[in-house]
Amino acid sequence: MIFLSGFISILLLLASYVHAFAPTNSALPRHSTLTKIRSLTTIARPTSFLLVSNTEQLNIAFVTGNQMKVREIELILSENKMENLVNLRVIQVDLPEIQEVNTEGIAKEKALLAAQLAGGSSLIEDTSLEFHALGGMPGPYIKWFQERLKSVGLWRILTAYEDKSATAVCTLAFSIAPHADPVLFTGKVEGTIVEPVEGRGFGWDSIFVPRGEDQPFSCLSIERKNELSHRGNAVRQWIEWLKLNKDELIERQKTGKQTIGHKGLDFKSVSPEQ
């Protein structure tokens, strides 16, 4: 009995030791999405971002789980000579999305969460692919359709319809600070859905031929794609807005001035909707 009691004591001691040194993530609930995001963000956030090395640069966090989108946006910024104005860091997180058929509504909700996770100015992107024959579907649900059906499955959906036209939509939402009203920039491009043509693109690039072209995005150079695409359109709108409002944005960054909402902050608009 003494031997058994001692053996049990040793097992309990080992169990306590393992529990004490187990990774924190192992204790997360399976469906605790927000907790998981916070954990990932802490890992992704470099401390150097909090130290402004160039007071004339805007420190902006791009919150996304898609590295191909990062590559395209960074290239568009570079092509427009924005390196000296924008210091873009990446927080690699897939944000949860509300159930909504309006891309801009989804983008607003994601932007509010992204700014809180970033602790400052942040940028998010939401994409939609609208099949005209299906009344605009799959729309903002395209990410999940692409994951389940792949590009060939999306193309097959339209084989039963004569109308193969589609609209690609990208909405950028830029938050100047946590809890601030996001500013939206939406780019669109009309095109046609074709049988997949493999190439250098990603997602549904292999089935979308932009109007005026005879090849899908997957067969175009990244520079040409950015020139024509919904994402390129939206990013260039954002760039023009940043240029118009850089003085106010830099001043807010320097002073830490926090105001809920962007209306009434003397920000200049590039469209009547902003």
C-alpha positions, -999 to 999 in steps of 0.1 A, spaced: 0 0 0 29 24 8 45 16 -26 11 22 -44 5 55 -25 40 67 -34 35 57 -71 2 76 -73 19 106 -57 46 105 -84 20 104 -112 1 134 -98 34 153 -95 42 145 -132 7 156 -143 10 189 -125 44 194 -141 30 187 -176 0 210 -171 22 239 -158 45 238 -189 19 229 -215 16 255 -245 -11 281 -238 -29 274 -271 -37 238 -259 -61 253 -234 -80 273 -260 -116 262 -266 -120 246 -301 -144 274 -313 -128 304 -295 -121 323 -327 -114 357 -311 -90 341 -286 -71 324 -314 -69 357 -334 -55 376 -304 -29 349 -299 -18 350 -336 -18 387 -336 5 389 -306 30 367 -324 27 386 -357 31 421 -342 67 433 -342 76 457 -314 95 479 -338 62 490 -352 54 509 -320 86 529 -324 82 554 -353 115 556 -370 102 581 -396 77 606 -383 66 614 -419 56 578 -425 22 563 -418 24 530 -398 -4 509 -412 -12 472 -404 -26 451 -432 -46 423 -415 -51 393 -439 -45 356 -441 -37 357 -478 0 363 -487 -8 367 -524 -30 397 -516 -1 411 -496 22 407 -526 -2 425 -550 -9 454 -527 28 459 -518 36 460 -556 8 485 -563 21 508 -535 56 505 -549 45 512 -584 28 544 -571 60 554 -551 43 551 -517 72 535 -498 82 568 -483 47 575 -470 33 541 -460 51 517 -437 29 486 -442 33 457 -418 13 425 -421 -7 407 -394 -13 373 -409 -48 365 -395 -80 354 -412 -107 376 -396 -142 362 -390 -168 376 -413 -205 384 -406 -231 367 -428 -240 395 -453 -244 397 -490 -230 433 -491 -192 433 -494 -190 468 -479 -209 458 -448 -186 428 -443 -155 450 -448 -167 475 -422 -171 449 -395 -137 433 -403 -121 467 -402 -134 475 -368 -120 443 -354 -87 447 -373 -80 481 -359 -85 468 -323 -62 439 -330 -36 462 -346 -39 488 -319 -37 516 -345 -43 523 -382 -52 492 -402 -63 480 -436 -84 450 -445 -98 437 -479 -129 418 -488 -135 403 -522 -166 393 -541 -173 375 -574 -208 380 -588 -222 357 -614 -248 376 -633 -267 345 -642 -271 337 -605 -283 371 -595 -249 381 -581 -241 349 -562 -217 336 -549 -208 372 -542 -189 376 -509 -192 339 -502 -167 332 -531 -139 323 -507 -158 293 -494 -171 283 -528 -135 284 -541 -123 263 -512 -150 236 -517 -155 236 -554 -122 249 -567 -121 269 -599 -133 241 -621 -164 237 -599 -172 274 -602 -169 272 -640 -191 241 -641 -219 260 -622 -223 283 -652 -222 256 -679 -260 253 -676 -264 291 -683 -259 310 -715 -248 341 -696 -212 337 -684 -206 373 -674 -194 382 -639 -182 412 -618 -152 410 -596 -154 434 -566 -128 444 -540 -135 466 -510 -107 480 -489 -116 493 -455 -91 517 -438 -94 525 -401 -74 554 -388 -76 542 -352 -94 516 -331 -132 523 -330 -129 548 -358 -155 548 -386 -137 529 -415 -132 546 -449 -142 524 -478 -127 521 -513 -144 498 -538 -130 486 -571 -149 466 -597 -141 450 -630 -164 433 -655 -155 400 -671 -164 365 -683 -161 331 -667 -142 306 -687 -128 270 -683 -98 271 -660 -65 280 -675 -37 273 -650 -10 299 -646 6 322 -620 -25 335 -603 -44 324 -572 -79 316 -562 -103 320 -591 -78 339 -613 -78 310 -637 -115 314 -647 -120 352 -648 -112 370 -681 -114 408 -676 -133 428 -702 -111 437 -732 -87 408 -726 -86 373 -742 -69 356 -713 -78 351 -676 -59 368 -647 -38 337 -643 -21 342 -676 -14 379 -672 17 393 -655 11 405 -620 18 441 -632 -9 438 -659 -33 421 -635 -29 450 -610 -35 475 -638 -68 459 -647 -81 443 -615 -107 451 -589 -80 451 -563 -57 474 -582 -86 498 -587 -95 499 -550 -59 503 -539 -53 532 -562 -84 550 -548 -69 544 -513 -36 558 -524 -52 590 -537 -71 594 -504 -39 590 -484 -21 616 -505 -50 641 -499 -50 635 -462 -14 626 -453 -9 658 -432 -39 651 -410 -30 614 -407 6 620 -398 -4 647 -372 -28 622 -356 -1 596 -355 24 620 -339 0 633 -312 -21 602 -306 -53 622 -310 -82 598 -309 -117 607 -323 -145 582 -330 -155 584 -366 -138 601 -396 -165 625 -406 -158 660 -395 -120 655 -391 -114 676 -422 -105 646 -442 -108 653 -480 -128 629 -501 -121 613 -534 -157 604 -539 -191 617 -525 -196 585 -505 -166 589 -482 
